Amino acid sequence: MAKSIDEKIAEMKQKMKELRLQKKLAAKAVTPKASKPELGKDSPGIAALLNQIDAAAENNKVKVAEIIKLASRLKRTGLKIEDRARRGSKSE
C-alpha cells in the first residue's frame, strides 16, 4: 500500500524531531577537554633545551636570565620579564 504525500511528510517531520533530540543530547554529553600535560625536567626535549640555554649563555658571556628574556622577546610570547630592583646592604 502506497503512502500518501502527507503521510510521508509527517513521517519525515517525526524523524527530524528525533534527530534534533539526538543532536541536543550529543551536545550535552561533550567529552571534557584534556588538561595540559605536566612539564618537568624529565619531559621530552627539556634536558636538551636547558643544555642549549646554558651553552648560549656561556658562549655569549651573559647570564641565563638574559637568554630567557631574549627568547621570550624573539618568540613574541607576550611574556614580560622585568629586572628586580637591587637591594642595598642594610646598615644599622
C-alpha positions as CSV (number, residue, x, y, z in Angstrom):
1,M,0.0,0.0,0.0
2,A,1.4,3.3,-1.1
3,K,1.7,6.1,1.4
4,S,0.3,9.5,0.6
5,I,2.5,12.5,0.3
6,D,1.0,13.9,3.6
7,E,1.9,10.7,5.4
8,K,5.5,10.8,4.1
9,I,5.8,14.4,5.2
10,A,4.5,13.6,8.7
11,E,6.9,10.7,8.9
12,M,9.9,12.8,7.8
13,K,8.9,15.5,10.4
14,Q,8.9,12.9,13.1
15,K,12.4,11.7,12.0
16,M,13.6,15.3,12.1
17,K,12.4,15.7,15.6
18,E,14.1,12.6,16.7
19,L,17.4,13.6,15.0
20,R,17.2,17.1,16.6
21,L,16.7,15.5,20.0
22,Q,19.7,13.2,19.5
23,K,21.8,16.2,18.4
24,K,20.9,18.1,21.6
25,L,21.8,15.1,23.8
26,A,25.1,14.6,21.9
27,A,25.9,18.3,22.5
28,K,25.2,18.0,26.2
29,A,27.4,14.9,26.5
30,V,30.5,16.6,25.2
31,T,33.7,15.0,26.5
32,P,35.8,17.3,28.7
33,K,38.9,18.8,27.2
34,A,42.1,17.1,28.1
35,S,44.2,19.1,30.5
36,K,47.6,20.4,29.6
37,P,50.4,17.9,30.0
38,E,52.6,18.5,33.1
39,L,56.0,19.7,32.2
40,G,59.1,18.9,34.2
41,K,62.8,18.3,33.8
42,D,62.0,14.7,32.6
43,S,59.7,15.9,29.8
44,P,61.0,15.2,26.3
45,G,63.3,17.9,25.0
46,I,63.6,19.8,28.2
47,A,67.1,18.5,29.1
48,A,68.3,19.5,25.6
49,L,66.7,22.9,26.0
50,L,68.4,23.5,29.3
51,N,71.8,22.4,27.9
52,Q,71.3,24.8,24.9
53,I,70.4,27.7,27.2
54,D,73.5,27.1,29.3
55,A,75.7,26.9,26.2
56,A,74.3,30.1,24.7
57,A,74.8,32.0,28.0
58,E,78.4,30.7,28.3
59,N,79.2,31.5,24.6
60,N,77.9,35.0,24.9
61,K,79.2,35.6,28.4
62,V,75.8,36.6,29.8
63,K,73.5,35.3,32.5
64,V,70.9,32.6,31.7
65,A,68.2,35.1,32.6
66,E,69.3,37.3,29.6
67,I,69.0,34.4,27.2
68,I,65.5,33.6,28.5
69,K,64.4,37.2,28.2
70,L,65.7,37.3,24.6
71,A,63.9,34.1,23.7
72,S,60.6,35.4,25.1
73,R,61.0,38.6,23.0
74,L,62.0,36.8,19.8
75,K,59.2,34.2,20.1
76,R,56.8,37.1,20.8
77,T,55.1,35.3,23.7
78,G,53.9,38.4,25.3
79,L,55.8,37.4,28.5
80,K,57.2,40.4,30.2
81,I,60.2,39.7,32.4
82,E,61.4,42.7,34.4
83,D,64.7,43.0,36.3
84,R,64.1,43.2,40.0
85,A,65.4,46.2,41.9
86,R,68.7,45.5,43.6
87,R,68.7,45.6,47.3
88,G,71.3,47.7,49.0
89,S,73.1,46.4,52.1
90,K,71.3,47.2,55.3
91,S,73.3,49.3,57.6
92,E,72.3,49.8,61.2
